[in-house]
Amino acid sequence: MTGAQAAGRGDVRKSWSKPRFVDYYLAQIPFSVAAQHCGGHKFISLDGTRPIEFLLYLYFSKTEVDLKNFALRDLGILRTNQETSFNARFTDGDEAVASFYYSQILDRLDVKSEAVCRQAAIDVLGGPACGTDYAADIRSRAAHQTGLYFEKSDESALARQLYRAGSSPDCNERLVRLLYSEGERVEAEELLQRMIDDPASDREHLFATDFYARKFGGRRTGLYTELLLRDAPVFAEVAESFMEFMGDGVFVAHNVNFDYGFIAYEYERLERRFRFPKLCTCAGMRRRYPGHKSYGLGKLCEVYGIELDNHHLALCDARASVHLLNLINRKRHEEVAQGAEAA
């Protein structure tokens, strides 16, 4: 009441509920007046917290404004196991700044209001450049979510801008569908051809080849694909021999869930069970060899001098993944030996 009177407000009532009182104060009473007359000296008002949030992001890779959502091991209260890596989470300062910037946009997009999405569109289109795959992936996710909002709101021009800014497989897929639905078949076909010839992932290649075949009246395959598949057996003909090949082994692949999912689905169609332990060379390389800007199979092969002449062909990719597995095992054995010596 004292603060309201000091602000010249005479319409405040002691009978008001606390929520109504708070809403009234926030709307009508200047902060300086409230702080002076309502015991403001007993509280700490947080303002300009962005530097603190950035430091938390550098340490935890999470956009949090306080510590309540961090695990006790994150905070150093509980001991971690001996294999915990304390390498830098970001390649350089530019990657950290860009990742933080676009992560904050993603956080705000939890509220799908028009005002939030319009500001997100401005921020995505005017944000910092992404020099690494990690930062670019976060930007693409923000662009994709914002683009979906404006596509559903019939603002296709803005949605297209956002999808082009993202450049991820999800953004490319939405852009192809949007271009095709609006009658811009030439641009849609050109984009599909780029996705087929130089796909960012197997999933993108699968979408592009399928969409091209259904919408443009024929098949469009990458290098050698037509010849390789012409005389290939159907899966049912090799299912038994592949199961024998697996034996009691481990299913290893780069981004393993993608390949494993396809094969498990084919066995399910045959009413057979396919369950094996999995090992992902992408995840293994991230853990054992941190600091690379990209952990795509092609980029890792360039860095470590692994032959990859026909990327995205199954046998070539499998052989390259074997080399990565050897690198992972070599580093793992070195760490075990070092731990034994230290003990």
N, C-alpha and C positions, 0 to 999 in steps of 0.2 A: 504494500500500500504506500509506503514511504517513497519508493522509487517512482510509482505512478504519479503521486502528488507532485514530486519534484519535476516531473516531465510535463506538468500542467494538465494531467488527465484526471477528470473527476467522475468518469463513468465506470470505475472499477468497483466491484462489490466483494466483500469478504465471503459472501455465500457461494461464490463461484467454485467449481471443482478445480482441482490442480491442473488437469490437462487443458481446461479452458483458460486458466490463468497463464499457463506457459505459452499457449498459442497467442494469446493477447500480447504478452510481453515481447515475444519475438517479432510480432508485426508492428507494434506501436511504440515501444520504448527504446530509445537509442542505447547502444551498448555502453557508452561512457557514463550515462546517467545510471543505468542499472548497476554497473560495476562500482560506482561511487556510493550508492545508497542501499545496496542489497548485499553487502558483505563480500564484494568482489575481491578484497585483499586476501580472502581465505582460500581462493581457488587459483588454479593455473589454467589460463586460456591458451589452447594450442592454435598456433597460426604459423604459416610458413613451414609446414612439416615436410615439404617435398624432399629436402636434402636427407632427412632422417629416413623417409620411405625409400629413397634411392639406396642408402647404405644397407638397409634391411634387404633390399632386392639383390644387391651385390653379394651379400653373404648367404642368403637363403634361396635366391631365385624365385621368390614369392612376393607378390604385391600386397603387403599387409601394412596396416597403420599401427598395429600394436603387436604384442608377443603372444596373445592368447591362443592363436591358431598354430603355434609351433610346438613340435614334439620336444620332450625333455632332452633327447639326444641332440636335437638341433641347437638347443640353448647351452649345451655343455654340462648339464646337470647330471645326466647319466653317461657312463663311458660307452664309447663306440667300439666295434670290433677292430681287430688289427688290420683288416683289409680296407678300412675306410680311406678314401682318397681325399686329400686336402688341396688338390690342384685348383687353380683359378677356374671359375665357372664360365668365364667369358674370354674370348680371344684377345680383345683389346677394349679400350674405353668406348670407341665408337659403337661396337656391338652391344656393350652394356647399356649405353644411353638409348640406342634404338630399341632394344628389347624391352627396356623399362617403359619407354614411351608408348609402344603398341600394346604392352601388357596392361597398362592403365586404361587404354581404350577398351580392351576386352572386358575389364572389370566393370566399366560403366555400362557396357552393353547388356549386362544382366537385367537392366531396366529397359525394356523395348518401347520407350516412348518416342514420339516424333522429335521432340527437342533433343533428346539424347542421341538419337540416330543421326540427326542433321549435323550435330556438332562432331560426332564420330566421323562422318563422311568428310567434313572439312579437315579434321585432324589426320585422317588416313591419307588423303590426297595431298596434304601439305606437310607431311611428316618427314623425318630424316631418312636418308638413304640407308639401305640395308646391304652391307657388304658381305654378310655371311648367311648361310642357309638357316641358321637358328633364328636370327632376327627376321629374315624374310618370311619364315614360316609363321611367326607371330603376326606380322603385318598382314599376311595372306588370310589368316583366320579372322582378323578384324575386318578386312575388306570383304570377305565372304559373308560374314554375319550382317554387316551393314548393307551390302548389296542385296541380300535376300529381302531385307525390310523394304527397300525402295522398289525392288522388282514386284513385290506383292502389292505395293502402293501405286502401281502403274506409272512409276517414274523410271522408265527403262533407260533413258539416257544417262542418268546418274548411276544406275545399277551397272551399266556397261563400264563406265569410268572406274568404278570400284573394282569390278572383276578384273579389268586390265591391270589395275594397280597391284592386285594380289598375285596373279600369275601362278598360283598353285593349281594342282589338278582339279580341286573343287571349284576354284574360280573359273578355270578354263572350261569345265563341263557346263557350268551355268551360263557362261558367255556363249558357248556354241548353241545351247538350247534357245537362248534368248534371240540370238541372231537368226536362227532358223525359223523360229515362230513369227518373227517380224518380216520374213520374206527376204532377208539378206543372205541368200544361199551361197553366193560366191565367197563372201568373207567367212561364212561358217565352214565351207569346204576347205578353204585355205588353212584355217586354224586347225581343222581336223587332220589335214595332211601333215602339218608340223608336229602335231601330237603323236601321230603314228610313226613318223620318221625319227623323231627325237623325243620320246616320252620321258616325263619326269619320274614315272613309276610304272610298274606293271599294270596297276589298276587303271591308270590313265590310258595306257595303250589298249587295254581291253575295252574300255568305254569307247574310245575313238574308232577302233575297227568295227565294233558292233553298230555304233550310230551311223557310220559311213555306209555300211552294208545295208542298213534298213532304210535310210533316208535318201541315199544317192544311187540306189538301184544297182549295187554291185559291191564287190569286195575291194578294199584298198589295203594292201599289206605292206609291211616293211621289207627290207632287203632279205632275200632268201626264204622268207616265210612260206610263200606259195610252193616252192620246190620241196621244202622240208616236210610239209604237211600232205603233199599229194598222195603219197603211198603209206602214210603213217597208220598204224593200227588204232582201232578204237580202244578206250581204256579197259573195257571188260576183257579184252584179249591179253592184256599184260598185267591185270590186277593181281593174279596169283604169283607170278614171277616177281613182281615188285614187293609183295609181302614177304616172300622168301628172301629177297635181297635185304630187306630191313632187318629181319631176324630179331635180335634183342638190342638193336642199335639205337642211336639217337638221331633224330631228324634235324639236320643242320641246313640253314639257308640264311641269306642276307634279307633282313625283314621277314623273319621266318613265318610269322602268322599268315602272311599272304599266301605263300606256297602251300603251307600245311592245310590251310582252309580249303583250297581247291581240291587237293587230293582226298582229304577227309570227306568232302561232299561227294566225290565220285564213288567212294566206297559206300557211302550212305545210300546212293542211288542203287547200288547192287545189294543193298540190305546186308552190308558187312561192316564190321567195326574196325576203325583205324585209330589207334591210340598209342602214341609213342612220346617219350620225353623230347623236348625241343631245345635247340640252342640257336640263338640269333647272333650271327657274326657282326651285325651292325651294333647291337647293344654291347657285345663283348669288346669291340674296338673302342667304343666310347668309354668304357670303363678302364681298359688297360692302356689305351693310347689317347688320353685326353688332349684337347687343344687344337684339333683340326677344325677348319671352318666348315667342312662338309664331311659327312660320313656316308655319302652315297657310294655305291660299289665302284662306279667309274672313277670318282675322285680319289678314293683310297688306293685303287690300283695305280693311278698316276703317281701318287706319293711314294708307294712302296715298290714300284717297278714291277708290278704284276701284269702279265700279258692279258689283254682283254680286247681282242680284235673285233669280236662281234657281240658287243654289249646287247643284252636283252634276249640273246639266244640261250636256251636253257643249259646246254652243255658247257658253253663258254662261261656263263655266270657261275655254274656249279664249280668248275675248276678254280675260278678266281676265289670263290668262297672258301675252298679248301686251303688255299694259301693264307687267307686271313685267319682261318681256324688255327693253322700252324703258328702264326704270329701270336695269337691269343694264348695258346698253350705254352709257347716259349716264355712269354712274359709271366704267365702264372707260375711256371716252374721256377723262374728266377726269384719271384716274390716268396715262394715257399722256402727256397734255399736260404734267402736272406733272413727270413724269420727264424729258421733253425739255427743259423749262426748267431743271431742276436740272443736267442734263448741260451 
